[in-house]
Amino acid sequence: MVEAGTLGAIVKSGGAQYILSNNHVLANEDKLPVGTAIFQPALLDKGNQTTDQVANPVQDRPTLAPRKQQRRLRDSRDRQECHRRPNDPAEGRQARNNHTHRRHRWNEVHKVGRTTGYTTGSVLDISADVNIQYDIGTLTFQGQILIAPDQGQMFSDAGDSGSLIVDRGLGRATGLLFGGSPKSTIANHISDVLTALQIQLAG
């Protein structure tokens, strides 16, 4: 199965560099064998199998419970920089409208994704509990970031999963987009992702 999503960031660990995105983008919910080629642009976006391979999935790492939502990827061409933008949140998976959140806004954020490009929004909650429907079933995520789009636009759509969410005021990464609905976007706290995968953002 060919998937398409967003490459959110280049990360590093032990002197090596990796691509960071979502499990369902890069590993098809753990169905993709280790060593399978990753292309940027994706083959769905007319990527070239001969020239556009950028990485291969490596072994699983401890990730956020209850599901591996990120996977480290080894750069198969020793590329030293991220030459494409980050991307995909909803990925066809819709967040159910039973998340709990406080009804006021915190930080203003933005992201760049494969499908919706550059969008802006505001953080509604930093401890939201949500149910997400995947091919393997409905999974519950606790303590996640919930983002509302700015008026008149969507913050994310299918294909944006893996996008790095950045605080507009501080210029600091705050989350990794992994799901959403037309009304809101859901992201892991980037600090939790980095800690769980034992990685650091490169640069």
Secondary structure, DSSP 8 states (H G I E B T S, - for coil): --------EEEEETTEEEEE--HHHHTTTTTS-TT--EESS-GGGT--TTT-EEEEE------STTS----EEEETT---S--S----S-TT-BB-TT----SS---EEEEEETTTEEEEEEEEEEEEEEEEEETTEEEEEEEEEEEEE-TTS-S--TT-TT-EEEETTT--EEEEEEEE-SS-EEEEEHHHHHHHHT-EE--
